[in-house]
Amino acid sequence: MTNVAPETTTRSEGSVRGGSRGARVLIVDDEANARTALAELLRDDGFSVETAADGFKALPKLEEFAPDLLLTDLKMPGMDGMELMRKARELLPDLVSVVMTAHGAVETAVTAMRQGAADYLNKPINVDELVIVIGRALEARKLQKEAGQLRERLSERNRIESIVGSSPPMLKIFETILQVAPSRASVLITGESGTGKELVAAAVHEHSNRAAGPFVKLHCAALAESLLESELFGHEKGSFTGAQTRRDGRFQQADGGTLFLDEIGEISPAIQVKLLRFLQEREFERVGGNQTVKVDVRVVAATNRDLATAVKEGKFREDLFYRLNVVSIEMPPLRARPSDVPLLAMKFLQKYSAENEKKIDGFAQDALSMLSQYAWPGNVRELENAIERAVVVCRGSEIGIADLAPQITANAGRSVDGMPQIPGSSLAELERYAILRTLEHTGGSTSRAAEMLGISARTIQYRLHEYGGAAAKTNGEGSGK
């Protein structure tokens, strides 16, 4: 049975540490009065609180409420605090536990701490001590999490190096990332599906002065409007059916860091208005709430749609477009940088050879040539899928033509270096080679390529669409979306 010391029910202001306010606490105690008193006290101190009468009733609340901290009595009927802590860690590995035990039962408390409890409290509970212990435990959890993220970053190669490419278009992308990253300006990344827009967003974050903060991602097209609003801005308890507790949104989760909004062109007009307000004023209200929340978040957005056209058609707000498009980075399609195909193919070969426990040294030259000649309508994502398939079916020490998918080998008939054979190639094949190589040389600029080739930019754009479309038609599975 847990008691709350009556003489300590008043506290001085500021007893909650800043990093703890709003944290979720699950209180588990078989004594109803003490459980209710603790919940009221912690709510008054700014915590979000749920309670359970025993360990068995606590388990479903662990999944539904997803607490940051478990405050549990050790001696309870049925499932005691020790067993509850073990089961809680299986469900929520990062959960912090603080145990309550009878006064003087130090040995029991030490045993609990050896089994993972962050701290313990003697009964009757001193409320000031309770708040301090919870704040200390949550702060330690935060620091541990940040240290883990830092170790993960240090163990990885620089994020910009994870974007493979040495072609002129990609060198220009790298230069832009390094130039833009230190600012706080919003960035809009455009390009076809599968070109690596998320990698660029991560690189912008990693090279910014926000790198130590969170990088939070949200795929806007995957959620209905009502759910998207809640995901972005959070919601208050009872704001809609199923909102059993208050929940922080992605903007609050990304405080001090970067929020990456993928497929931004798919958001509804109502969400566009709310997003515009945040970009202008850096504040918002949770769904169903009146309290204004201010956060420091950099927004990086991505889309495969032509937002300028969507603005003209009245489908996307012009003011929001300009707020998002402070800096624009356009990802070139893979067909516009064929010299990067061998580099990417080798990266994926190493990845999937290791995953499938196969020893494959590389590619036969004719197979590599075919990979470079294919139009890749699904871009890097389709190439990755193709290499994974080739690794799975390969029986030798290198990937050969027989290991490639039919839509790739249907593009045969060129020389080993990728240049069309003369004689032996059609004018269309010669034109295709000239356009793609010139585009690569100009860094993906259709206007400069058109000037060099003596044709219109519109013709180049039409041909690029045609090359991708023809490749897609030979691939019954689509473009690797």
Rosetta blueprint (number, residue, H / E / L):
1 M L
2 T L
3 N L
4 V E
5 A L
6 P H
7 E H
8 T H
9 T L
10 T L
11 R L
12 S L
13 E L
14 G L
15 S L
16 V L
17 R L
18 G L
19 G L
20 S L
21 R L
22 G L
23 A L
24 R E
25 V E
26 L E
27 I E
28 V E
29 D L
30 D L
31 E L
32 A H
33 N H
34 A H
35 R H
36 T H
37 A H
38 L H
39 A H
40 E H
41 L H
42 L H
43 R H
44 D H
45 D L
46 G L
47 F L
48 S E
49 V E
50 E E
51 T E
52 A E
53 A L
54 D L
55 G H
56 F H
57 K H
58 A H
59 L H
60 P H
61 K H
62 L H
63 E H
64 E H
65 F H
66 A L
67 P L
68 D L
69 L E
70 L E
71 L E
72 T E
73 D E
74 L L
75 K L
76 M L
77 P L
78 G L
79 M L
80 D L
81 G H
82 M H
83 E H
84 L H
85 M H
86 R H
87 K H
88 A H
89 R H
90 E H
91 L H
92 L L
93 P L
94 D L
95 L L
96 V E
97 S E
98 V E
99 V E
100 M E
101 T E
102 A E
103 H L
104 G L
105 A L
106 V H
107 E H
108 T H
109 A H
110 V H
111 T H
112 A H
113 M H
114 R H
115 Q L
116 G L
117 A L
118 A L
119 D E
120 Y E
121 L E
122 N E
123 K E
124 P L
125 I E
126 N L
127 V H
128 D H
129 E H
130 L H
131 V H
132 I H
133 V H
134 I H
135 G H
136 R H
137 A H
138 L H
139 E H
140 A H
141 R H
142 K H
143 L H
144 Q H
145 K H
146 E H
147 A H
148 G H
149 Q H
150 L H
151 R H
152 E H
153 R H
154 L H
155 S H
156 E L
157 R L
158 N L
159 R H
160 I H
161 E H
162 S H
163 I L
164 V L
165 G L
166 S L
167 S L
168 P H
169 P H
170 M H
171 L H
172 K H
173 I H
174 F H
175 E H
176 T H
177 I H
178 L H
179 Q H
180 V H
181 A L
182 P L
183 S L
184 R L
185 A L
186 S L
187 V E
188 L E
189 I E
190 T E
191 G L
192 E L
193 S L
194 G L
195 T L
196 G L
197 K H
198 E H
199 L H
200 V H
201 A H
202 A H
203 A H
204 V H
205 H H
206 E H
207 H L
208 S L
209 N L
210 R L
211 A L
212 A L
213 G L
214 P L
215 F E
216 V E
217 K E
218 L E
219 H E
220 C H
221 A H
222 A H
223 L L
224 A L
225 E H
226 S H
227 L H
228 L H
229 E H
230 S H
231 E H
232 L H
233 F H
234 G L
235 H E
236 E L
237 K L
238 G L
239 S L
240 F L
241 T L
242 G L
243 A L
244 Q L
245 T L
246 R L
247 R E
248 D L
249 G L
250 R H
251 F H
252 Q H
253 Q H
254 A L
255 D L
256 G L
257 G L
258 T E
259 L E
260 F E
261 L E
262 D E
263 E L
264 I H
265 G H
266 E H
267 I L
268 S L
269 P H
270 A H
271 I H
272 Q H
273 V H
274 K H
275 L H
276 L H
277 R H
278 F H
279 L H
280 Q H
281 E H
282 R L
283 E E
284 F E
285 E E
286 R L
287 V E
288 G L
289 G L
290 N L
291 Q L
292 T E
293 V E
294 K E
295 V L
296 D L
297 V L
298 R E
299 V E
300 V E
301 A E
302 A E
303 T E
304 N L
305 R L
306 D L
307 L H
308 A H
309 T H
310 A H
311 V H
312 K H
313 E L
314 G L
315 K L
316 F L
317 R L
318 E H
319 D H
320 L H
321 F H
322 Y H
323 R H
324 L H
325 N L
326 V L
327 V E
328 S E
329 I E
330 E E
331 M L
332 P L
333 P L
334 L H
335 R H
336 A H
337 R L
338 P H
339 S H
340 D H
341 V H
342 P H
343 L H
344 L H
345 A H
346 M H
347 K H
348 F H
349 L H
350 Q H
351 K H
352 Y H
353 S H
354 A H
355 E H
356 N L
357 E L
358 K L
359 K L
360 I L
361 D L
362 G E
363 F E
364 A L
365 Q H
366 D H
367 A H
368 L H
369 S H
370 M H
371 L H
372 S H
373 Q H
374 Y L
375 A L
376 W L
377 P L
378 G L
379 N H
380 V H
381 R H
382 E H
383 L H
384 E H
385 N H
386 A H
387 I H
388 E H
389 R H
390 A H
391 V H
392 V H
393 V H
394 C L
395 R L
396 G L
397 S L
398 E E
399 I E
400 G L
401 I H
402 A H
403 D H
404 L L
405 A L
406 P H
407 Q H
408 I H
409 T H
410 A L
411 N L
412 A L
413 G L
414 R E
415 S L
416 V L
417 D L
418 G L
419 M L
420 P E
421 Q L
422 I L
423 P L
424 G L
425 S L
426 S L
427 L H
428 A H
429 E H
430 L H
431 E H
432 R H
433 Y H
434 A H
435 I H
436 L H
437 R H
438 T H
439 L H
440 E H
441 H H
442 T L
443 G L
444 G L
445 S L
446 T H
447 S H
448 R H
449 A H
450 A H
451 E H
452 M H
453 L H
454 G L
455 I L
456 S L
457 A H
458 R H
459 T H
460 I H
461 Q H
462 Y H
463 R H
464 L H
465 H H
466 E H
467 Y H
468 G H
469 G H
470 A H
471 A H
472 A H
473 K H
474 T L
475 N L
476 G L
477 E L
478 G L
479 S L
480 G L
481 K L
